[in-house]
Structure formats: structure tokens, C-alpha cells
């Protein structure tokens, strides 16, 4: 399913969803705000020190500080050089104070951002564990990984670099305006004349980059999905000489990513110079008008220079707000995709009051109807029962619904019609985790995780000791291989089991299923991808595994299911035939034709009696 930019992002809705993640760390945020307030006051104080240094000790037009800083007047020296030295010391102290406060504030917010990222990733990953298999059918692995890594990383910028800093910039603008109005309301109004132009410029910039950021997140997700798929299948690409075609496809996707970034780069290219140009015009006007006021004696030199410094502190936060707005837009675009994943409903979840699965080891399909999409029924009015301890094989052409049957038993999907009963309990009434713990499953394509051989058999269940693992490996004829390796169960398994043969990986899957001593066994094409010798070893292990257990065996190779107590023949979602191997051959129906296709070159076709 291709990912696209959808509609217009609702900034306030996304913001309302993001901010609660900071609530558990309100203490750190509060400390950061306090430190930021002190940092802002220190910045506002330095131009006032400049004013007193010039007007009291150079041009000698004032007696000292006014306002809150007037408490320092008794300590001001009367002479010029000592006074300038005192003011310089205060200036250096303010700079040092800003340094310490900024360090503390940055440390506090970086800590907060990392903790929030931790919480978000844990929440997203936890939600992924609950989602049904159908979600992963629709979404490529690369896209899911992008959500958990890149998009959550982008949200860190919002919490660590934007959330409190925006408040600090607004505080700075407010304080600077207040002080400037007290110093000269005429110069302040003159400077503010350029503000509407800055606002219009920012709105135009905002509209452009908002779309660009969303395009970037989509493009990155596509890029990661493509890389994950094609790097994973690099062997197939090289085998069929598809490298050039893959390079062309990658170039097209990479170009889409480049275009999305180029557009935002162009926006950045014109925005900052335009805002800076507007600020320079305002300060030029202030300097010109203020110069005339100094000449006419209406303003002191110290006030004009201090005002000029305040003007720089006014436009600096405005530019910073614009930059932080870009960070916010990028974060909101990322949050839109993260929350879309978190909003994905859990369609297959535990009921409010989970039922206890009955102890009877039976499986029953009662008039089951199931479709992956709309009314395209994969199974239609399917009914059968597997008695406790019975081994039932399911055969049929590709697409007949065999694997779907096992998926419904494990409740990876919910049926649209009818019921699936395990131990006499409807699987929809049981907790999925409890239900699946009753099954041992061996799939056609074994999947091994990076780690040790022991980890891959135990799969996180610490109650399984080495003795049980050895016993399971012996039962499936795999212990000879384990004992032959010096590492034994500590043998390191690399990604996807590279280094082990397909047969060895399949034997690990058999041991993994058997070590838990499950009540039910599902073998889904478990021997279809192994060589004849390994199949014979597995066949010997199957007799041990199936003994005393209720089992469903799905197979294409009819040689592996001839000993089954009963064989169900599926065709286009319907149960067409049922019986033992010999009974089905005598019917000369679908099973007989399948058998003939596989064995006509190996033995004479049995006659129907």
C-alpha cells in the first residue's frame, strides 16, 4: 500500500496530543522554565549596564540605574574608571550567569526530550505487539521501522529544542518591549512598524514548509521500505540480474525525497535573509530617528545604544521563533504518522472478561466464513471437528484456504461468520496470549532471531532450562548437530539464521515448538523446503511430536500425511473431501488427482476398489 500525504495537518490537535507526554516530566520542565527566566533577565540587564556606563561615566547625563536595578546605585563608584570597571565586572557576571543558566536549561530539556522519546518508542512498540497480522500485511517493514525510529527522533527536537525555548523567546520579546517602551515609546513604535511585514513573511514561509515536511516524512518512509525489501532480497536481485532495474527504481524514490527537501531548502534560502533585511530596515530607522533625538537633546547616547541593543534582542527571538516553528512543523508532521500508528485499532484483542479455554484438546470449525477483503470469501461455510489426540491433515491446491485455517485457530484474524472453537471455547472469547500458548507451530519458512541457539529455542521463556532444550532437540533429531559444535547451545545465530542450512533452521523450529509441550500442534508446510534426507529425519521426529497431541498438518507433499488419522481436502474455500489416505484414493476425486500428479512417475496408481 503506497503512502501518501493526506489532507491538511491539524496543528492544534497534534499539539494537544503531544503535550501530555511532557506531563510526567513537569518537574524538569518547570526547572528549565525557571532557568530560562533567569537567563532572559540576564540578557535584558546587559543593555541597561551599557546605558549606565555611557550616560553616567562617559557623557555624565544620569546619576545611575532606574527601575529595579536602582538597588545597585549605592554601590556605584563616583569616578569614571572605577565605575567603568564595576560595570564591566557586572557585565562579565551577567555573561557567566547566562552561561551557567543556559547549560542547566539545555541539560534539563535534553533529558526531558530523551525520556519522552523513550516513553513514545515503548508505547509505539507495545502497540505494535497488539496489532493484528492484517496491519503488517498492509504496511511494509521499512515504513514501520521509520515510525519507531526516524519519526520519534524528530519529536525529540520538539520537546528538547522547541517546547521551552519558544516560551523563552516570547518572554524575551515581552520583556524587551516593556523596557523599550519605558526608554522611548516613539522609537519602539517606529521599530514595530516593520512587524506586520515580518508576520506576513512568516505566514507565507509556514504554508510552504508545512507541506514540505510532510512530503519529507513520506519520502523517507518509502526510501526505508524500498531499502529494507531490496537489501533483504539482494540474492534474488543478483540471481535474476535485476540490479540495474533496482537502481532505477531507487533513483526515482530517492529523487522524490530530494525534491521534497529541495523545496524546503528554497524556503529557508529566502526566509532568513528577508526577515533579517526587514530587521535591518527597522534598526536603521531607529538609529536615524534616534540620532536626531540625541542631537536635539531629547535622548541620551546611552539610551540610543541600549535601545539599539534591545532591538537586536527583539528581532533575534523573532528569527528564532521562525526557526523553532519549522522544528514544530517537522515534529507535527512526524507526530501525525506516529499517532496514526498508535490510533490503529486493535481488531484482535482480549475480551473484557476472557473465558478459560477448556481442557479438552479438540478443535472445531462451525460454519466458518472468512474473507481478507470485503466479500472475497477465502473460506465459506466451513465445518469440521478435530477430536482430542487426532492428527488431521489439510491438503488442497494453492489458495484453497489451508494456511488461513491455521491463522484462524491462532486468532491472528477474526472470522466474519460462524465460530472457531478450541477446547470447546470460542477463540474470540479467550485472551489471544493464553490461546496461542496452547499451540506449537512450525511454519514453512523458519524465522530465527539474532542471538544464541538457546535463545532461539527458548524465545524468552526462562522457565525452559537446558535439559528441556536438549530433550526437545533429541526428539527432533537435532542434538547431533548441536553436540558437534564446540559452542553447543551458545552457538551464535546471525540475522535470519545465516550460516545454518534450511533443514537445520527448520529443525530449530521443531525444537522450539516441542520444548513448550503444547496441547496442539500446527505444522504448516513444515517439510516443503527441506531436502529428502532432512525430511526423513523430520518425519521420524514427527511421530514423536504427534504422539498424544491434537495436530493439524498442512502439506503439499502427500507423502508426509499418509499416516494421518484423517485428511481434509480443501478446494476454493470449501471442504470437498474427508477421509483416510486409502479412502480418499478409492473415491478418485480431488485427492486422488493430487496424488497422481505427485506419484505417477514413482509408482503405479492404486486402483479404486
Secondary structure, 3 states (H helix, E strand, C coil): CCCCCCCCCCHHHHHHHHHHHHHCCHHHHHHHHHHHHHHHHHHHHHHHHHHHHHHHHCCCCCCCCCHHHHHHHHHCCCCHHHHHHHHHHHHHHHHHHHHHHHHHHHHHHHHHHHHHHHHHHHHHHHHHHHCCHHHHHHCCHHHHHHHHHHHHHHHHHHHHHHHHHHHHHHHHHHHHHHHHHHHCHHHHHHHHCCHHHHHHHHHHHHHHHHHHHHHHHHHHHHHHHHHHHHHHCHHHHHHCCCHHHHHHHHHHHHHHHHHHHHHHHHHHHHHHHHHHHHHHHHHHHHHHHHHHHHHCCCCCHHHHHHHHHHHHHHHHHHHHHHHHHHHHHHHHHHHHHHHHHHCCCCCCCCCCCCCCCCCCCCEEEEEEEEECCCCCEEEEEEEEEECCCCEEEEEECCCCCHHHHHHHHCCCCCCCEEEEEECCEEHHHCCHHHHHCCEEEECCCCCCCCEEHHHHHHCCCCCCCHHHHHHHHHHCCCHHHHHHCCCHHHCEECHHHCCCCHHHHHHHHHHHHHCCCCCEEEEECCCCCCCHHHHHHHHHHHHHHHCCCEEEEECCCHHHCCCCCEEEEEECCEEEEEECHHHHHHHCCHHHHHHHHHHCCCCCCCCCC
